[in-house]
């Protein structure tokens, strides 16, 4: 762990990766905002994008080298799209980051068996810390820990179970995960995820100051300027960002997004 305020992971020469998101609810790809609202139990039908495989193939064709594939039903304990996510992962030629409801050995084994390149653990890191430590030790780079953060009067608090349950103090959990050898974090300000209200750059800076592990920004991007600001944090250890709502609603296209971060930090799709 680096001292407070120090540069965590000077990865200036590494590509800045954009992870276009495919958020699956009831076997349908939804916009990120709709998926989050439904996960929180809010009313409203939401906006469907269609067949998740077709959406994922669209991102692949547009130049993505990673797809962020989310089972929102599994994340909230309301169901599972496990078979469909396995089918999607198997059909793609690009890398897949898989998340949602991976909370025990069985669900982890099934997720890894899809052939995905990485899984994100969230709730399990907080509710089953001993098992999570064993998973980190066994699988290393194939596991990232998702830190879903809410700002409260008591400071940064983690949330679990589809952002519906308090998970403790961010810094206490991060210190434990550092001791256990976590190799990557996905950090989301849950008040901004899916809202296109710009990423919480200060939160990302503070996390990077406390870890040498790379950090993926978890959402909130509103436009190309937000992407450029995130790419500028690559020197601190921010290696990429998940792109959801802005992409799903056409505010920015994937080629535009990739072009925005191509430069001092190259894009994850190797845009030239």
C-alpha positions as CSV (number, residue, x, y, z in Angstrom):
1,X,0.0,0.0,0.0
2,X,1.3,3.4,-0.9
3,X,1.3,6.4,1.5
4,X,-1.7,8.8,1.3
5,X,-1.3,11.2,-1.6
6,X,1.4,9.1,-3.4
7,X,1.0,7.9,-6.9
8,X,-0.4,4.4,-6.7
9,X,0.3,2.7,-10.0
10,X,2.2,4.7,-12.6
11,X,0.9,2.9,-15.7
12,X,1.3,5.8,-18.1
13,X,2.3,3.5,-21.0
14,X,-0.6,1.1,-20.5
15,X,-3.7,1.3,-22.7
16,X,-6.7,3.0,-21.2
17,X,-9.5,0.4,-21.6
18,X,-13.1,1.1,-22.2
19,X,-15.5,-1.6,-21.1
20,X,-18.9,-1.2,-22.9
21,X,-21.5,-2.6,-20.6
22,X,-24.2,-5.2,-21.2
23,X,-26.7,-5.1,-18.3
24,X,-29.0,-8.1,-18.3
25,X,-32.4,-8.2,-16.6
26,X,-34.9,-11.0,-17.3
27,X,-32.8,-12.1,-20.3
28,X,-33.0,-8.7,-21.9
29,X,-30.2,-6.0,-22.2
30,X,-31.3,-2.8,-20.6
31,X,-29.8,0.7,-20.5
32,X,-27.7,1.0,-17.4
33,X,-30.0,3.5,-15.8
34,X,-33.0,1.3,-16.3
35,X,-31.2,-1.8,-15.0
36,X,-30.1,0.0,-11.9
37,X,-33.6,1.4,-11.2
38,X,-35.1,-2.1,-11.6
39,X,-32.4,-3.6,-9.4
40,X,-33.3,-1.1,-6.7
41,X,-37.0,-2.1,-7.0
42,X,-38.1,1.2,-8.5
43,X,-41.2,1.4,-10.6
44,X,-41.1,1.8,-14.3
45,X,-40.6,-0.6,-17.2
46,X,-37.2,0.8,-18.2
47,X,-35.7,0.9,-21.6
48,X,-34.7,-2.3,-23.3
49,X,-31.9,-2.6,-25.8
50,X,-32.8,-6.0,-27.0
51,X,-31.0,-9.4,-27.2
52,X,-27.9,-9.2,-24.9
53,X,-25.8,-11.2,-27.4
54,X,-26.7,-8.8,-30.2
55,X,-25.8,-5.8,-28.0
56,X,-22.5,-7.4,-27.1
57,X,-21.7,-8.3,-30.7
58,X,-22.4,-4.6,-31.6
59,X,-19.8,-3.4,-29.1
60,X,-17.3,-6.1,-30.4
61,X,-17.9,-4.9,-34.0
62,X,-17.4,-1.3,-33.0
63,X,-13.9,-2.0,-31.7
64,X,-14.2,-3.0,-28.1
65,X,-11.6,-5.4,-26.8
66,X,-13.5,-6.0,-23.5
67,X,-17.2,-6.3,-22.7
68,X,-18.5,-5.8,-19.2
69,X,-21.3,-8.3,-18.8
70,X,-23.7,-7.9,-15.8
71,X,-26.4,-10.2,-14.4
72,X,-28.5,-7.8,-12.5
73,X,-31.0,-10.4,-11.5
74,X,-28.3,-12.5,-9.8
75,X,-26.9,-9.4,-8.2
76,X,-30.2,-8.6,-6.5
77,X,-31.1,-12.3,-5.7
78,X,-34.2,-12.1,-7.9
79,X,-33.2,-14.7,-10.5
80,X,-30.3,-15.7,-12.8
81,X,-29.3,-15.2,-16.4
82,X,-26.4,-17.6,-15.9
83,X,-27.0,-19.8,-19.0
84,X,-27.5,-16.8,-21.3
85,X,-24.3,-15.1,-20.0
86,X,-22.4,-18.3,-20.7
87,X,-23.7,-18.3,-24.2
88,X,-22.8,-14.7,-24.8
89,X,-19.3,-15.2,-23.4
90,X,-18.7,-18.2,-25.6
91,X,-19.9,-16.3,-28.7
92,X,-17.6,-13.3,-28.3
93,X,-14.0,-13.0,-29.6
94,X,-13.2,-10.2,-27.2
95,X,-12.5,-10.4,-23.5
96,X,-15.3,-10.5,-21.0
97,X,-15.5,-9.2,-17.5
98,X,-18.4,-11.0,-15.8
99,X,-20.2,-9.9,-12.7
100,X,-23.5,-10.2,-10.7
101,X,-24.3,-12.7,-8.0
102,X,-21.0,-14.5,-7.8
103,X,-20.9,-15.1,-4.1
104,X,-19.7,-18.7,-3.4
105,X,-17.5,-21.4,-4.8
106,X,-20.3,-22.9,-7.0
107,X,-21.2,-19.6,-8.7
108,X,-17.5,-18.7,-9.1
109,X,-16.7,-22.0,-10.7
110,X,-19.6,-21.6,-13.1
111,X,-18.6,-18.1,-14.0
112,X,-15.0,-19.0,-14.7
113,X,-16.1,-22.1,-16.7
114,X,-17.8,-19.7,-19.2
115,X,-14.3,-18.8,-20.4
116,X,-14.6,-15.2,-19.3
117,X,-11.3,-13.5,-18.7
118,X,-12.2,-11.9,-15.4
119,X,-15.0,-12.0,-12.7
120,X,-15.9,-9.2,-10.4
121,X,-16.7,-10.1,-6.8
122,X,-18.7,-7.5,-4.8
123,X,-21.0,-8.8,-2.1
124,X,-18.9,-11.9,-1.4
125,X,-15.9,-9.7,-0.6
126,X,-17.9,-8.2,2.3
127,X,-20.0,-11.0,3.4
128,X,-17.6,-14.0,2.9
129,X,-14.2,-12.4,3.4
130,X,-12.4,-15.7,4.2
131,X,-13.7,-17.4,1.0
132,X,-12.9,-14.3,-1.0
133,X,-9.3,-14.3,0.3
134,X,-9.0,-17.9,-0.9
135,X,-10.4,-17.1,-4.3
136,X,-8.0,-14.2,-4.7
137,X,-5.1,-16.4,-3.8
138,X,-6.1,-19.1,-6.2
139,X,-7.2,-17.1,-9.2
140,X,-5.1,-13.9,-9.0
141,X,-5.7,-11.7,-12.1
142,X,-8.9,-13.4,-13.0
143,X,-10.6,-11.8,-10.0
144,X,-11.3,-8.1,-9.5
145,X,-13.1,-6.7,-6.4
146,X,-16.0,-4.3,-7.1
147,X,-16.1,-1.5,-4.6
148,X,-19.6,0.1,-4.8
149,X,-19.4,3.3,-2.8
150,X,-21.9,5.7,-1.3
151,X,-20.9,9.0,0.3
152,X,-22.6,9.4,3.7
153,X,-22.2,11.8,6.7
154,X,-19.9,9.1,8.1
155,X,-17.7,9.0,5.1
156,X,-17.4,6.6,2.2
157,X,-19.5,3.5,2.8
158,X,-19.7,0.3,0.7
159,X,-23.0,-1.1,-0.5
160,X,-23.9,-4.6,-1.5
161,X,-26.8,-6.8,-2.8
162,X,-27.4,-4.7,-5.8
163,X,-26.5,-1.5,-3.9
164,X,-29.3,-2.1,-1.4
165,X,-27.4,-3.0,1.8
166,X,-24.6,-1.3,3.7
167,X,-21.3,-3.1,3.5
168,X,-19.0,-1.2,5.9
169,X,-16.3,1.5,5.7
170,X,-14.5,1.7,2.4
171,X,-11.0,2.2,3.8
172,X,-11.2,-0.7,6.3
173,X,-12.3,-3.1,3.6
174,X,-9.7,-1.8,1.1
175,X,-6.9,-2.3,3.7
176,X,-8.0,-5.9,4.3
177,X,-8.2,-6.6,0.5
178,X,-4.7,-5.1,0.1
179,X,-3.4,-7.5,2.7
180,X,-5.1,-10.4,0.9
181,X,-3.4,-9.5,-2.4
182,X,-6.3,-8.1,-4.5
183,X,-4.9,-7.4,-8.0
184,X,-7.6,-5.0,-9.4
185,X,-10.5,-2.9,-8.2
186,X,-13.6,-1.7,-9.9
187,X,-14.7,1.5,-8.1
188,X,-18.2,3.0,-8.6
189,X,-19.9,5.9,-6.9
190,X,-23.4,4.5,-6.8
191,X,-25.0,7.9,-6.8
192,X,-23.4,8.5,-10.3
193,X,-23.5,5.0,-11.9
194,X,-26.0,5.1,-14.7
195,X,-26.8,8.7,-14.1
196,X,-24.4,10.4,-16.6
197,X,-23.5,12.9,-13.8
198,X,-19.7,12.5,-14.4
199,X,-17.4,10.2,-12.5
200,X,-16.3,10.9,-9.0
201,X,-12.7,11.7,-9.8
202,X,-11.8,12.6,-6.2
203,X,-13.0,9.1,-5.0
204,X,-10.8,7.5,-7.7
205,X,-7.8,9.6,-6.7
206,X,-8.2,8.6,-3.0
207,X,-8.5,4.9,-3.8
208,X,-5.5,5.0,-6.1
209,X,-3.5,6.7,-3.4
210,X,-4.0,3.7,-1.1
211,X,-3.3,0.8,-3.6
212,X,-0.7,-0.2,-6.2
213,X,-3.4,-2.3,-7.9
214,X,-5.0,-0.9,-11.1
215,X,-8.4,0.6,-10.8
216,X,-11.3,0.6,-13.2
217,X,-13.8,3.4,-12.9
218,X,-17.3,2.0,-12.6
219,X,-19.6,4.5,-14.3
220,X,-21.1,8.0,-14.5
221,X,-19.5,9.0,-17.8
222,X,-21.6,11.7,-19.5
223,X,-19.5,12.7,-22.5
224,X,-16.1,12.6,-24.2
225,X,-14.7,15.1,-21.8
226,X,-15.4,12.8,-18.9
227,X,-13.5,10.1,-20.7
228,X,-10.5,12.3,-21.3
229,X,-10.5,13.3,-17.6
230,X,-10.5,9.7,-16.6
231,X,-7.7,8.8,-19.0
232,X,-5.6,11.6,-17.4
233,X,-5.8,9.6,-14.2
234,X,-4.0,6.7,-15.8
235,X,-0.7,7.9,-14.2
236,X,-2.3,7.4,-10.8
237,X,-3.5,3.8,-11.6
238,X,-6.9,4.3,-13.3
239,X,-6.6,1.8,-16.2
240,X,-10.0,2.1,-17.7
241,X,-13.7,2.8,-17.3
242,X,-17.0,1.0,-17.7
243,X,-19.2,2.8,-20.2
244,X,-22.9,2.3,-19.9
245,X,-25.7,4.8,-20.1
246,X,-24.1,7.4,-22.3
247,X,-23.3,4.6,-24.8
248,X,-26.7,2.9,-24.5
249,X,-28.6,6.2,-25.2
250,X,-26.4,7.3,-28.1
251,X,-25.0,10.3,-26.3
252,X,-21.6,9.0,-27.4
253,X,-20.7,6.2,-29.8
254,X,-18.1,3.6,-29.0
255,X,-15.7,4.8,-31.8
256,X,-16.1,8.3,-30.4
257,X,-15.3,7.1,-26.9
258,X,-12.3,5.1,-28.0
259,X,-11.0,8.1,-29.9
260,X,-11.4,10.3,-26.9
261,X,-9.0,8.3,-24.8
262,X,-6.5,7.6,-27.6
263,X,-3.4,9.6,-27.0
264,X,-1.5,9.9,-23.8
265,X,-3.5,6.9,-22.8
266,X,-4.3,4.7,-25.7
267,X,-7.7,3.1,-26.0
268,X,-8.6,-0.5,-25.1
269,X,-9.5,-1.2,-28.7
270,X,-6.1,-0.2,-30.0
271,X,-7.5,2.7,-32.0
272,X,-4.9,4.1,-34.4
